[in-house]
Amino acid sequence: MEQVHISARSLAEYVYSSGSIEFGIRSKTALVEGTMIHQMIQKGYLEGDQKEVPLRVEIEAEGLEFILEGRCDGLLARNGHLVIDEIKSTSGSLDFIEANSYPVHWAQAKCYAFIVAIEKGLESLDVQLTYVQRETNETKVFTSSFTVSELKEFVFFALRIYTPFAKMKLSHYARKKESAKGLVFPYSSYREGQRYLAGTVYRCIQEGKSLIANAPTGIGKTISTLFPSIKAIGEGFIEHIFYITARTTTRKAAEEAFSFMSSQGLQLTSVTITAKDKICFQEAEGCPGEGCPFAEGYYDRINEAILDIYQHETNMNRTVIEHYARKHQLCPFEFSLDVAYHADAVICDYNYIYDPRVSLKRLFDEKKKRTALLVDEAHNLPDRAREMFSAIVVKSGFLAAKREYKTLNPALSKAAGRVNQYFIDRKKELAGKTSFLLEGVPEELLIAIEAFAEEAENELKKGETLSEEFLETFFSAQNFIRTAGFYNERFCTYFTDDRKETALKLFCLDPSELLKKAGKSFRSKVFFSATLVPGDYFKEMLGAEEDDDAVTIPSPFSSEQVDVFVSPISTRYKSREASFTPIAKMTRMLVNERPGNYFCFFPSYAYMKEVAERFEAGEDIDVLIQQPQMAEEERDVFLSNFKAGRGKSLVAFAVMGGIFSEGVDLPGDKLNGVVLTGVGLPQLSFKRDLIKQYFSSVGKNGYDYSYTFPGLVKVLQAGGRLIRSEQDTGTIVLIDDRFLQNKYQKLLPNEWRNYTLI
């Protein structure tokens, strides 16, 4: 008889969830508070009461053997009866909660009661729901008694409803395992280095270790990490894959890899999570939240939609998700999350794993130990993580709230005013500066922001339309409170006033420990990129363990494929103006001698603009110039100009670290050369200097950690656009005398070191 494992909570939610999506403000802060409230209630238990009791029972029903399990909050002894206590915390008023307000909560608790009754041979059992108001700690308790026959009837009914979905999952599981085990590498041969990378990924998953892999551009990193992960599913080492990346282009590469392997016989389900603001059907008018036709009655339709999509689809990208969401009238974003909960593989952005504001806790907790986390373009993660773990509050939002609610909600206005006054008081300390450091989390500000958040949440409960600025201010307050909870010596606090805005930031200087903590429970993590250089720096910054593996895959491409030139023109700030014309002239000479399509990358828009203005194109050269904040459609049009045999040469001016320096694939004669101006150093800034000072204080080379290494990654990424296959050839020009220094030479790819000085 086939076995089905299901938690009491999952069974309750599947069968008894109903109604509409609640657009209340859900946050990790609330989850932390909920844990604390559970502990507070449990401290009041009597001697002999048990808390966090693991429960498990085997049930034969509907031709299957169900393993129903969970962990009840409390198992209490009262007046000769055992009582199941299920604790739920809420930010709303307890006055609005009645005994039957939440059938799902009763269902979960009754599942626990059934397990205990069977285990202990009881004839009846009491079930207690304890609701706790988060701000006041006020409680409201509902109790009901059930006979074992009532509980049995209840559970067997729920299992009968769940069975069609369970049988579908079982059938899929068998096909998935068999097809994953039998899958062969989907291409006729491995590229040089590709087999080694795939084998290393497989071994790390097998051993439950993590890997940092520096693998060259064009080697096929997506398939080289996905294929061994799928083989690990076939061998039973893992059940799930999360493929996370920062860019749409790399998400598409993963989708295409799954689709291609499906055409080779793989029967594994994958889903792509698209950002809510991109996939929302109502985004043109703004997500209406309450009253949205795709949110109303969502839980009454979701089970049928889940069955439908899984019976007909394997690879569920944005287009597929939108089709089924419209078919069943469901919010496409929430639908993608529910689909992802049951998928074998999930493709999504970094923030769904690492950002405390949006991470998908409900997807991961029970699955992490059976999941491999694949982190594409991992060189982007440290800086992304800094911002994800940081928090900023700005004066203008609180001033606006103070004014807006002066008569509408005086208590809220007063709370916002206290935060605004804090900023006014601190501005007096600037003494002509635009920024200064504070020590730790300012307690006065934290108390004021907590009071504001509480009043703001009360305003939200009224269900009235709120301004975008007010909501942003509320979210920033929530994030500030949350960040203050894990603030430590790896953070700093700074106050800024640049005339446009006054702000205070809790800034994460070193995200490595928080990255390690967020990824700790996964079976294995694979960080990969073409630019994890230097390796020791990235191993530290990505939060790797001491015994985790790190490999560098040699480039399969030869130095004969690329001509490298170094021009010792100084691009330092003090010499920058003098470099504009020489760089423009040199680029023109290059195109004269070697006609073709070129990218010219610069460290900033300003630098790029100055050189572009001095570049003499003539009638034989077309010129493109990257604009700030280009939309995806504009980006595609820009790249469509790169064509082989287009007749005229093309020179495209772009910015290092921008949308054209990463994730762009222009094989063959679509791209003939890349000109790289400068060593990519981030602009000198107060924030970068704080990072430098922190790492210097802990015995590292702070300048390298803050400026040199992040800059070099930009250079390598931009240069990596050129050689994408064994057939590609081209020219790279490195403009900066620092490229001649040993410090930089030893960090450049081997095939770039055989250069000609010009």
Secondary structure, DSSP 4 states (H G I P E B T S, - for coil): --EEEEEHHHHHHHHH--S----S---HHHHHHHHHHHHHHHHTPPTT-EEEEEEEEEEEETTEEEEEEEEEEEEEEETTEEEEEEEEEESS-GGG--TTS-HHHHHHHHHHHHHHHHHHT-SEEEEEEEEEETTT--EEEEEEEEEHHHHHHHHHHHHHHHHHHHHHHHHHHHHHHHHHHH---SSSSPPTTHHHHHHHHHHHHHHT--EEEE--TTS-HHHHHHHHHHHHHHTTS-SEEEEEES-HHHHHHHHHHHHHHHHTT----EEEPPPHHHH-TTTTT----TT-TTTTTHHHHHHHHHHHHHHH-SEE-HHHHHHHHHHTT--HHHHHHHHHHH-SEEEEETHHHH-TTT--HHHHTTTGGGEEEEETTGGGHHHHHHHHH-EEEEHHHHHHHHHHTTTT-HHHHHHHHHHHHHHHHHHTT-TT-SEEEESSS-HHHHHHHHHHHHHHHHHHTT-----HHHHHHHHHHHHHHHHHHH--TTEEEEEEE-SS-EEEEEEES--HHHHHHHTTTSSEEEEEES---SHHHHHHHTT--TT-EEEEPPPSS-GGGEEEEEE----SGGGHHHHHHHHHHHHHHHHHHS-SEEEEEESSHHHHHHHHHH----TTEEEEE--TT--HHHHHHHHTT--TT-SSEEEEEEETTSTTTSS----GGG--EEEEES--PPPP-HHHHHHHHHHHHTTS-HHIIIIIHHHHHHHHHHHTTS--STT--EEEEEE-GGGGSHHHHTTS-GGGSSEEE-
